[in-house]
Amino acid sequence: MNDQREIAIVRWPGQLASAPDELAELLAAYHLQTQAEKGEAVAGVEELPPRYRVEIADPRAVFADHVVLLAFSRDTAAGCLVLTAPVDGRSEVKRLWTDPGFRGRGIASRLISTALVHAAESGVSTVQLSVWKWRTGAIALYKRLGFTVVTESWDERDQLVCMERSL
């Protein structure tokens, strides 16, 4: 059953005094899964590229200028999303992740919707994101939420699909 009433989306820092441990756990799962999907699986966090290890080690510092949204099911962190600070009227969705045990409950949709509302309230005119092309479920979700694929990529990494949505 899809009971969205049990899911709370909170902004960190802000509505939640501390959440670095929960956020670090979600980020670790996200980065480990992504490395595996890229065919570059590692045994643990300590083997991730340095740019990812630092996010896990100190999310408060890395995301200090951004909006971090956390989804909780009761007292358990179930998902996260980072929305970058606006630059020239644009923000970017980063690190959208729902714990596999909580998928199918609309958490990713709610995280994105909350991020879009925040972006609009902050004067952002366009929200962009990039997603690995093999994440077809995520691409379908983004399309359902109004994102379109752009032809001119801002990210040169192979196999990334760049998308955006005007607000």
Secondary structure, DSSP 8 states (H G I E B T S, - for coil): ---GGGEEEEEETTTSS--HHHHHHHHHHHHHHHHHHTT---SSGGGS-HHHHHHHH-HHHHTTTSEEEEEEETTEEEEEEEE---BTTEEEEEEEEE-GGGTTSSHHHHHHHHHHHHHHHTT--EEEEEEETT-HHHHHHHHHTT-EE-SS-S---TTEEEEEEE-
